[in-house]
Amino acid sequence: MPEEKPSYERAREELAGVVRKLEAGGLTLEESLALWERGEKLAAICEEWLQGARAKLAEAMAKRADPEEEGETPF
């Protein structure tokens, strides 16, 4: 069963926890590698969310700049 994609906030929160654990040290090499891999996955999820948000924002701004595109008049 595929893993459900967490929300941006959840992924960011978990990523911050991974970083804290790695920075604290005291882990075995295997534990560190597993955390690093999880952190990379979480960072990619966050980036995916941010790219989607940027695209939506750019689309909204383009529509706002050209209101006739939607058949609307500026006033």
N, C-alpha and C positions, 0 to 999 in steps of 0.2 A: 504494500500500500504506500503510495507516494506521500512524502511529508508535506503537510500544509504550509504554505508560505505565511510567515508571521507578518504582522503589521510592521510598518516602519518603526514605530515607537518601541514595539516589543523586540525587534531585531537590534535596534540601537542599544536598548537597555541590556540585553544579553551580551552584546559585543563589549560594552563597557565592563561588564563582569568578567568576561574572558581576559580583557586587558589587565584588569586588576590582579587576577590570579597569576597571569604570566609575569607581571612586574613584581609580585610578592616573592616569586621564586619558590624553592623547596620542592619542586615537582620532579618526578622522574622524566627521563627523556621521552618516553612513550606518552606520558600525560601531557607534557609540553607540546609535543607534536599534534596530539589529538585536539588540544585547545587551539593551537595555531590554525589547524585545518578548519575547525568550527568558526574561528574568528574570520578567516578568509571567506567562508561561505556567507556569514552574516554581513560582512562588509559588502559583498556582491549584492545581497538582497537590499541593503540600504541604498546602494547606488542605483539599483533598478527602480526603486520607489522614487528616488530623487529625479532620475531621468524622466520618468512618467509625469511627475509634477511639473518639471520644466517644460515638457512638451505641451501640457494642458495650459500652462500659463502663457506660453508663446502663442498658442492658438487663440486664447481669450484676448490677448493684447492685439493680435492681428485683426480679430473681428471688431474690436473697439476702434482700431485705427481706420477701418473701412466698413462703416455701418451699412453701406449700400449693398455689401456682399450678402447680407441677410435679408435684403429687401427693406431695410429700415432707412429712415431719413434721419440726419443728424439732429434736426429740431422739429 
